[in-house]
Each structure stands twice: as C-alpha cells, then as structure tokens.
C-alpha cells in the first residue's frame, strides 16, 4: 500500500488584491489540497476572485498587525502542512514542477521547509534581491507569527531547505504603511526587538530618513544576540546610509567592520570597489571586485544582492582593468558579465571599445580562464 502523502493548505492574507490574486492562485491552486484566504477589508472583487479558485474565504478587521492576520489565517488550515504566500507572489513554471517534486518527497517527520524568495527583479527580469524564508510548516507544531510588521515565523526546527523559488510579482508599493505602523509602535511605547530595530531602520532608510536610520543600524550591528546575517546586512545598510550622505570614511568603516566577523561578502566588496573607482583608484577597485568573485558559491540564508554575486564584479573589473591597461583581461571579464546580462548596454559599449583596440571579444570569451 502506498503511504499517504501529507496534505498541504495554502494560506494568504489579502486586501484589495483583485489584480494580483488571480496570478498567484493560478500558479499554485492545483498544487495544494486546500486554499485559505483571509480578507482584511477589501473593497474590490478580491473575495469573489478567491472564491472563483475554490478558496475557503474568511474575513477579519485590519489592526495594523500582520502577525495577527497571518495567525488567524493559519487557524483555519486543516492540512498536515501550511504553505503561505502573499497575494503578489507566484510560482513560475519551473518552480511549479519543483513544487510537485517537493510534494512527492514531503515527509511528515519534518517540522518545516524553507524556500528561496526572489524578492525583486529589474526591468530586464533579472533577480536583484534573494533570501530564504520558512514557507511550509507542520500544522501540529503550532508555528506562530511574531511582529506587527516584517513579521517572522517562530516554531521548532531545524527546517530543511527546498529548491523551490517563490517569485515576488510586486503589483504596487506599500507606501508609508510599514513606517506608519512602526511610528505608532514608538508612540505607544511598544517594545522593539532587535529585529524590529533593523527593519524600522530599513523603512526609515527607504524614505530617505538617514539621520534616524543610522543609530538604529548601529544598534542592530552591535547586538551580538542577532543572527550574523542580519548584523552584516545592518552594516551594509549603514554603509549605504553614510554613502547617501556623502560620508565616505564612515561608509568605509561600516563596511570593513564586518570583515572581523566573517569573510568579506560580495556586497561589501562591490561597495568598496565602486568607491575606489569613483575616487580614481582602479587598482584598489580591481582588487575588491576580484575578491567579490572569490566568494564561495552557496547560500547563507541572508539577504543576497544578486548582481554582486554574478555580473557586476565582472563588468566593473572590465572597467578597472581597462584603466590599468590590461585590456585582454578586461575584455574577458566583460564577456563573463555578458553571460548574465547579454543585453546590457554597458557590455555592448565595452565590446565596441575592445574591438577598437584590436581585440576580438568572441574569441576571448571562448578562453576557459582569465588571460594574463
């Protein structure tokens, strides 16, 4: 007799998502056993759309508290496992197939699974920012959402990684909603966790409020109770804030501080490389971008700026090495960047330049290793 495969409930919280919800549900509804949609006050056709996909729809008032809403949605799930998405998330065709395989291998003894979140893409569809999140958790373990905004799932572990990627198909910006919630928490004198401080700083930074964001980033980076990846991200964002204010040395100190905690991340190397290029130091820039490429492939689970791990160091090495007169090496790196971003106008412009210098980019691209 075949063993019974564990069942899966999809849970979503929604409000005025009639535009995004059909894409989300169409990409996943046939892959799960049931769908629970908790509506928090839609005035459009969101509820009608959800019911059109045979979702079980529930309603609740919105209380400026994402965890409250997500926990309410989880409470209606009836399956062995709960899979959660936002209304503007989708599974692309290749990840639908991965999810089918994931379902076949789903074991009832595992508390939960993580999936990669492809959070942002550029105009060409290239991934910009990725990280891992818990996505499928065992219902009997009573995982709970924590935090009014930028909430997280708390429950037993360890969680197993899966190869499924959830793609964020952003339909609209959140505006100042998240910042407003944090401001209300401050006014009400609600306690802030270290994680809250970091994400509050992110919201402030996104709104250009760097004077307020900087001390929060400094506090997060100094907090040894925080996850290392979050502390390193706090330093990255702190450096970005200083850079926005034109404070070069403070930016450099923030980046370099993280080198005492772990190997230099590509994001940090690319920031220092760019700074060196901007200040006429191509040799230093080339060294930093080369270091970015030496980062061992693999995930840390934290935030990952894809450009820094793929095409950007190659493209900037093309610039740096050209300035140093090392044109064959520069051309090779330009072609390496082209494998990731073949239609990039900078790649095309560089090719024209290298051809004008008597080089053949096509021939150099076929070299297995960077030339001398």
C-alpha positions as MATLAB code, in Angstrom:
seq = 'XXXXXXXXXXXXXXXXXXXXXXXXXXXXXXXXXXXXXXXXXXXXXXXXXXXXXXXXXXXXXXXXXXXXXXXXXXXXXXXXXXXXXXXXXXXXXXXXXXXXXXXXXXXXXXXXXXXXXXXXXXXXXXXXXXXXXXXXXXXXXXXXXXXXXXXXXXXXXXXXXXXXXXXXXXXXXXXXXXXXXXXXXXXXXXXXXXXXXXXXXXXXXXXXXXXXXXXXXXXXXXXXXXXXXXXXXXXXXXXXXXXXXXXXXXXXXXXXXXXXXXXXXXXXXXXXXXXXXXXXXXXXXXXXXXXXXXXXXXXXXXXXXXXXXXXXXXXXXXXXXXXXXXXXXXXXXXXXXXXXXXXXXXXXXXXXXXXXXXXXXXXXXXXXXXXX';
ca = [
       0.000    0.000    0.000;
       1.301    3.469   -0.883;
       1.872    5.740    2.057;
      -0.457    8.677    2.339;
       1.293   11.857    1.313;
       0.966   14.712    3.808;
      -1.634   17.282    2.825;
      -0.923   20.990    2.320;
      -3.036   24.102    2.906;
      -2.143   27.352    1.180;
      -2.757   30.396    3.421;
      -2.914   34.006    2.290;
      -3.942   37.296    3.852;
      -5.317   39.846    1.369;
      -6.824   43.278    0.991;
      -7.833   44.830   -2.347;
      -5.803   42.313   -4.346;
      -8.140   41.570   -7.256;
      -5.373   42.407   -9.764;
      -2.608   40.262   -8.255;
      -4.558   37.380   -6.731;
      -5.512   35.546   -9.951;
      -1.854   35.203  -10.975;
      -0.918   33.928   -7.537;
      -3.697   31.375   -7.213;
      -3.444   30.196  -10.810;
       0.226   29.371  -10.217;
      -0.364   27.218   -7.142;
      -4.010   26.270   -6.552;
      -3.730   22.864   -8.262;
      -0.599   22.039   -6.245;
      -2.203   22.178   -2.787;
      -5.095   20.384   -1.098;
      -6.938   23.485    0.049;
      -6.612   27.241   -0.014;
      -7.454   29.571    2.883;
      -7.808   33.274    2.141;
      -8.266   35.735    4.986;
      -9.559   39.087    3.744;
      -8.904   42.122    5.944;
     -11.346   44.595    4.427;
     -11.254   44.538    0.638;
     -13.466   46.967   -1.229;
     -12.825   45.456   -4.651;
     -13.542   41.965   -6.087;
     -10.831   40.181   -4.078;
     -13.255   37.883   -2.248;
     -15.062   36.995   -5.461;
     -11.743   36.199   -7.154;
     -10.661   33.961   -4.271;
     -13.924   32.050   -4.313;
     -13.510   31.578   -8.053;
     -10.441   29.479   -7.231;
     -12.415   27.419   -4.687;
     -10.696   29.065   -1.747;
     -12.205   28.981    1.714;
     -12.602   32.697    2.422;
     -12.726   34.270    5.876;
     -12.844   37.906    6.912;
     -11.336   39.864    9.771;
     -10.784   43.545   10.517;
      -7.341   45.010    9.878;
      -5.497   46.008   13.059;
      -2.148   47.194   11.643;
      -0.754   43.829   12.671;
       0.421   41.345   10.038;
       1.120   38.583   12.550;
      -2.400   38.768   13.930;
      -3.840   38.355   10.440;
      -1.469   35.554    9.424;
      -2.093   33.633   12.647;
      -5.829   33.979   12.058;
      -5.412   32.528    8.559;
      -3.279   29.654    9.872;
      -6.003   28.838   12.415;
      -8.367   27.888    9.562;
      -5.951   25.414    7.928;
      -6.930   21.730    8.085;
      -3.986   20.012    6.381;
      -0.815   18.438    7.727;
       1.328   21.315    6.471;
       0.723   25.005    5.844;
       2.247   26.820    2.857;
       1.993   30.605    2.943;
       2.257   33.232    0.232;
       1.413   36.874   -0.318;
      -1.111   37.806   -2.998;
       1.628   39.161   -5.265;
       3.771   36.011   -5.043;
       3.814   33.396   -7.809;
       5.420   30.096   -8.669;
       6.967   30.329  -12.115;
       6.601   27.255  -14.398;
       9.925   25.708  -13.387;
       9.061   26.153   -9.713;
       5.633   24.621  -10.178;
       7.487   21.472  -11.273;
       9.867   21.763   -8.345;
       6.910   22.113   -6.005;
       5.322   18.952   -7.457;
       8.542   17.063   -6.742;
       8.706   18.682   -3.305;
       5.199   17.417   -2.536;
       6.156   13.875   -3.529;
       9.079   13.946   -1.112;
       7.259   15.708    1.715;
       7.805   13.830    4.954;
       5.551   14.108    7.977;
       8.505   13.984   10.396;
       9.988   17.340    9.325;
       8.774   20.495   11.147;
       9.122   22.703    8.106;
      10.900   23.723    4.938;
      12.474   26.910    3.623;
      12.272   28.268    0.093;
      14.209   30.954   -1.717;
      12.319   34.231   -2.071;
      13.127   36.062   -5.308;
      12.032   39.354   -3.842;
      12.917   41.893   -6.523;
      13.725   41.917  -10.237;
      14.972   44.620  -12.558;
      13.390   45.851  -15.790;
      15.065   43.008  -17.714;
      13.662   40.370  -15.367;
      16.996   39.721  -13.658;
      16.874   38.829   -9.985;
      18.022   41.712   -7.770;
      17.483   40.522   -4.189;
      17.056   36.990   -2.830;
      16.879   35.360    0.593;
      15.403   32.276    2.272;
      12.202   32.132    4.304;
      10.298   29.369    6.110;
       7.465   28.579    3.671;
       5.948   25.218    4.559;
       5.457   24.323    8.230;
       3.813   21.429   10.013;
       0.441   22.497   11.413;
       0.587   20.402   14.581;
       3.744   22.235   15.671;
       1.756   25.459   16.124;
       4.127   27.803   14.374;
       3.264   31.385   15.295;
       3.845   34.652   13.517;
       5.689   37.303   15.540;
       5.810   41.061   14.913;
       3.284   43.619   13.722;
       5.222   44.325   10.523;
       8.047   42.455    8.758;
       6.789   39.502   10.751;
       8.530   36.138   11.070;
       7.526   32.551   11.802;
       8.517   31.104   15.153;
       8.450   27.365   15.810;
      10.523   24.210   16.229;
      13.395   23.333   13.955;
      15.552   22.562   12.224;
      13.876   23.406    8.924;
      15.015   21.737    5.719;
      15.863   23.740    2.580;
      13.943   23.055   -0.617;
      14.875   24.070   -4.162;
      11.536   25.799   -4.799;
      11.763   29.540   -5.548;
       8.843   31.853   -4.767;
       8.858   34.920   -7.013;
       7.564   38.250   -5.765;
       5.482   39.759   -8.562;
       5.074   43.202   -6.994;
       1.941   44.964   -8.213;
       2.037   48.053   -6.015;
       4.223   49.721   -3.425;
       3.342   49.626    0.258;
       3.840   53.391    0.523;
       4.319   54.535    4.084;
       2.163   51.799    5.660;
       5.020   49.922    7.331;
       6.705   53.103    8.511;
       3.401   54.319    9.906;
       2.992   51.095   11.895;
       6.471   51.443   13.372;
       5.802   55.088   14.221;
       2.622   54.028   16.007;
       4.597   51.445   17.984;
       7.035   54.159   19.071;
       4.174   56.463   20.092;
       2.568   53.669   22.100;
       5.904   52.866   23.742;
       5.699   49.271   22.492;
       8.871   47.218   22.967;
      11.100   46.789   19.915;
      13.023   43.559   19.398;
      16.499   43.778   17.829;
      14.908   42.604   14.595;
      12.271   45.341   14.831;
      15.027   47.938   15.135;
      16.692   46.663   11.977;
      13.511   46.646    9.923;
      12.408   50.007   11.286;
      15.777   51.343   10.137;
      15.161   49.822    6.692;
      11.833   51.635    6.432;
      13.396   54.917    7.531;
      16.213   54.481    5.033;
      13.786   53.686    2.213;
      12.118   57.027    2.936;
      15.438   58.892    2.956;
      15.372   59.443    6.730;
      19.015   58.545    7.221;
      19.576   60.573   10.390;
      17.010   58.392   12.154;
      18.068   55.155   10.454;
      21.799   55.341   11.236;
      21.640   54.910   15.046;
      19.212   52.003   14.607;
      21.558   50.288   12.155;
      24.452   50.852   14.543;
      22.440   49.339   17.384;
      21.490   46.304   15.280;
      25.059   45.718   14.113;
      26.372   45.889   17.687;
      23.794   43.451   19.063;
      25.538   40.076   19.403;
      22.214   38.358   20.096;
      21.172   38.922   16.494;
      21.727   36.488   13.644;
      25.071   37.168   11.963;
      23.442   37.662    8.562;
      21.184   40.379    9.963;
      24.139   42.119   11.634;
      26.076   42.073    8.353;
      23.046   43.401    6.496;
      22.736   46.181    9.088;
      26.337   47.165    8.303;
      25.619   47.067    4.571;
      22.624   49.353    5.016;
      24.555   51.565    7.432;
      27.245   51.998    4.781;
      24.567   52.800    2.222;
      23.128   55.480    4.507;
      26.536   57.077    5.059;
      27.212   56.918    1.327;
      23.924   58.711    0.649;
      25.081   61.492    2.974;
      28.472   61.726    1.273;
      30.366   60.486    4.337;
      32.993   58.332    2.648;
      35.151   57.394    5.616;
      32.146   56.474    7.776;
      30.884   54.324    4.907;
      34.214   52.532    4.602;
      34.427   51.935    8.370;
      30.944   50.404    8.376;
      31.805   48.008    5.557;
      35.167   46.953    6.940;
      33.753   46.336   10.422;
      32.046   43.203    9.127;
      35.339   41.698    7.949;
      36.152   40.882   11.583;
      33.051   38.686   11.778;
      33.165   36.690    8.550;
      34.763   36.517    5.124;
      34.089   39.672    3.057;
      30.768   39.311    1.270;
      30.416   40.265   -2.411;
      28.059   43.093   -1.438;
      30.743   44.659    0.754;
      33.482   44.133   -1.833;
      31.388   45.704   -4.581;
      30.644   48.745   -2.430;
      34.343   49.309   -1.730;
      35.202   48.617   -5.370;
      32.734   51.228   -6.551;
      34.078   53.720   -4.035;
      37.631   53.124   -5.274;
      36.597   53.628   -8.899;
      34.789   56.837   -8.026;
      37.982   58.146   -6.432;
      40.360   57.227   -9.267;
      41.806   54.095   -7.700;
      41.386   51.361  -10.365;
      43.994   49.071   -8.805;
      42.151   49.009   -5.492;
      38.831   48.656   -7.320;
      40.111   45.657   -9.276;
      41.271   44.000   -6.060;
      37.873   44.437   -4.387;
      35.914   43.188   -7.394;
      38.260   40.227   -7.752;
      37.613   39.405   -4.095;
      33.861   39.537   -4.730;
      34.285   36.837   -7.376;
      36.237   34.649   -4.962;
      33.261   34.270   -2.618;
      32.426   30.558   -2.448;
      29.122   29.868   -4.206;
      26.287   28.971   -1.900;
      23.606   30.462    0.280;
      23.885   31.903    3.746;
      20.127   32.326    4.116;
      20.501   36.075    4.487;
      19.835   38.901    2.059;
      21.726   38.481   -1.198;
      22.106   41.196   -3.846;
      22.278   39.024   -6.952;
      24.245   41.476   -9.094;
      27.126   41.383   -6.618;
      27.246   37.585   -6.856;
      27.011   37.374  -10.641;
      27.619   40.005  -13.331;
      28.531   43.239  -11.529;
      32.081   42.327  -10.367;
      32.916   41.134  -13.895;
      31.590   44.287  -15.517;
      33.409   46.545  -13.081;
      36.605   44.545  -13.488;
      36.347   45.288  -17.201;
      36.348   48.988  -16.297;
      39.083   48.742  -13.671;
      41.440   46.591  -15.708;
      40.963   48.778  -18.776;
      42.088   51.753  -16.735;
      45.183   49.742  -15.789;
      45.913   48.913  -19.452;
      45.121   45.195  -19.030;
      42.758   45.024  -21.978;
      42.678   41.272  -22.654;
      41.741   40.569  -19.046;
      39.224   43.395  -19.108;
      37.626   42.032  -22.279;
      37.403   38.534  -20.785;
      35.548   39.861  -17.748;
      33.207   41.893  -19.948;
      32.255   38.688  -21.760;
      31.827   36.917  -18.409;
      29.345   39.640  -17.427;
      27.561   39.162  -20.758;
      26.711   35.578  -19.847;
      24.452   37.004  -17.135;
      23.295   40.249  -18.813;
      23.740   39.782  -22.579;
      21.645   42.826  -23.498;
      23.264   45.278  -21.089;
      24.215   48.497  -22.886;
      27.459   48.778  -20.909;
      28.509   45.323  -22.106;
      27.796   46.324  -25.708;
      29.636   49.639  -25.327;
      32.666   47.867  -23.850;
      32.722   45.387  -26.743;
      32.871   48.242  -29.217;
      35.761   49.727  -27.287;
      37.712   46.464  -27.173;
      37.199   45.939  -30.897;
      38.540   49.441  -31.491;
      41.669   48.323  -29.625;
      42.161   45.346  -31.943;
      40.661   42.664  -29.673;
      38.139   40.003  -30.651;
      35.602   39.666  -27.783;
      34.101   36.480  -29.272;
      37.483   34.749  -29.356;
      38.448   35.940  -25.880;
      35.096   34.788  -24.483;
      35.970   31.230  -25.509;
      39.005   31.160  -23.221;
      38.378   28.858  -20.286;
      40.332   31.040  -17.868;
      41.106   34.706  -17.437;
      44.085   35.571  -19.666;
      47.333   37.027  -18.322;
];
